[in-house]
Amino acid sequence: QVQLVESGGGSVQAGGSLRLSCAASGRTFSRVAMGWFRQAPGKEREFAAAIRWSGGSTYYADSVKGRFTISRDIAKNTVYLQMNSLKPEDTAVYYCAASSTYYRTDSHYAGDHVYRYWGQGTQVTVSS
């Protein structure tokens, strides 16, 4: 069993910052990439950021580019999402996910279908 557990969510004012963490535990699996997705009330789940586990290359949605930074700590089996300059429209449940599939281009990891494992999500609320 593979578990992905998100933490670090909360409520902040617009312009503030949060850092989300996603810790992987359980059985060893082939981790090619990890990503962050988010889902606002009444909206479809959307891609935010992804990172290749080995090489560390990153890919971001235009909506978060320049404000969010995805990173990972290989030794801790943890991926992070540093969120700065938060906006009310960033309010959503944020999910981390892990992909065991190799794709040649980073942009493939924007698709939720490539992720095998998902966390339960953590709420981020940004007030105006």
SULLINKA-V579808 format. One record per run of one state. SS is the DSSP state (@ for helix, = for strand, . for the rest). FROM is the first residue (numbers start at 1). LEN is the number of residues. Records with the same first field share a line. If there is no record, write none. Layout:
SS=FROM-LEN, FROM-LEN
This chain:
.=1-1, 8-2, 14-4, 27-6, 40-6, 53-5, 61-7, 74-4, 84-4, 91-1, 100-6, 111-1, 115-2, 119-3, 128-1
==2-6, 10-4, 18-9, 33-7, 46-7, 58-3, 68-6, 78-6, 92-8, 117-2, 122-6
@=88-3, 106-5, 112-3
